[in-house]
Amino acid sequence: MQNQRDPRIGSRREAASALPLAELAKAPAPAKAPAPAPVKPETSVAPQPGAEVRGARILLEALIEEGVDTIFGYPGGAILHVYDELAHVRDRMNHVLVRHEQGAVHAAEGYARSSGKV
């Protein structure tokens, strides 16, 4: 059984030679996109009243209000929104990155026992 080529589809060589090189050279250069405005880092203050706030930010602000200054974790999946917001509060909260989810539990328990913080 031999593969039959669809006659409506040309070869790659035909598609590549559809426009002569001279015509391609005459084509105008694509317009350059304007440079993006510099991004100012957000200050690490609580959101203004009435402002729209994500749940991840609310979680981190609640932890800070309760006196939490160190968290242990492993980014991925559903927790990524928290890690996005964690960058905005990094001067008020420390994050210990672990190599495995279960390692975070052991590290946090060891930290709590040795520091006396719960």
Buried (B, 14 or more C-beta within 10 A) or exposed (E): EEEEEEEEEEEEEEEEEEEEEEEEEEEEEEEEEEEEEEEEEEEBEEBEEEEEEEEBBEBBBEBBEEEBEEBBBBEEEEEEEBBEBBEBBEEBBEBBEBEEEEEBEEBBEEBEEEEEEE
